[in-house]
């Protein structure tokens, strides 16, 4: 097949090389000329994705992959077009911002030819595939969906850093706008993906047709929103447990020994491109979902809550030297999308603290580019807050933070014995270990 992938970001590029690895001819289109040049030169533009460099090299050497900024080179004659353009949420209104996706859809529609399957993999609010993309594609192309071309929603379900493994591990969900579109979508994804055996699943791992685009849209939102709500509940339990001298981690371990309990771990922040965003996409079409809204608000409040607790232990933070340990939103991943570092730094600054940030994955210049003042281990500090669960922080010792008067471990990763004699606050770990 001839396949076009629209947007060669952290999901789109791995998908493009995966399709090429199955023997198909793939053209990736992206508005970022520097990224396109990097792909064509065989240099992965965002290191850290397992197997990406070797698969990119193999695809280029086989002549199965090329990148361009011109839709006219990528779209005409394609058997399938896979769209993975980012969808953003307005931070003030919490409403989706479709600007980039609208522009990409118009551009591909201008060059759409009969017989093409168009698959949207970007996570969407329920109803957008049918209510927004279908009419826009028809209007611009002059073609008719269901007759001249077919549209399907098939959400990406992968985790940054392990995308190729996840493509094999999880069923590929599809929801089309017609029976013929569903048939073509199933055939397409069966030809570009391989699947691991999963005896734990209720049916064979592979391409699962959910019968409608709306069902597929909701499935992606539901599986991610579930995680946010679960973390919100874990955070609620953690604050109560800490205030009552109970170790919430022992409680969670005990609960999860029973097959019906799957409580997640609490923490200072929920970051990344997915979990902080997708509940808001769900709320955009289900404004009565009070449980979802409450969990999202509660999780967003955690940095402020922990900083306030630190203030309660140390007193006035004005003029104190504070360091936030970790800029990345999760350990081992060089990405700051919706990272808790930003609200944590802001909460400290509002109280007059002099705030700096340490992260083993970022250079000082990279931290400054993010609006963060860098910190080096060994420099004097009064208050330290672990925001990211980097492996390096598991062996952190007070001697590396000279003068530290309080460690706030927002991820429960530091060693209690190593911190004996130094005040250490771990969310949900109970009063017995001088925690809250």
Buried (B, 14 or more C-beta within 10 A) or exposed (E): BBBBBBBBBBBBBBBBBBBBBBEBBBBBBBBBEEBBEBBBEBEBBBEBBEBBBEBBBBBBEEEBBBBBBEBEBBBBEBBBBBBBBBBBBEEEEBBBBBEBBBEBBBBBBEBBEEBBBBBBBBBBBBBBBBEBBBEBBBEBBEBEBBEBBBBBBBBBBBBBBEBBBBBBBBBBBBBBBBEEBBEBBBEBBEBBBEBEEBEEEEEEBBBBBBEBBBBBBBBBBEBBBBBBBBBBBBBBBBBEBBEEEBBBBEBBEEBEEEEEEEBBBBBBBBBBBBBBBBBBBBBBBBEEBEEBBEBBEBBBBBBBBBBEBBBEBBEEBEEBBBBBBBBBBBBBBBBBBBBBBBBBBBBBBEBEBBBBBBBBBBEEEBBEEBEBEBBEBEBEBBBBBBBBBBEBBBEBEBEBBEEBBBBBBBBBBBBBEBBEEBBBBBBBBBBEBBBB
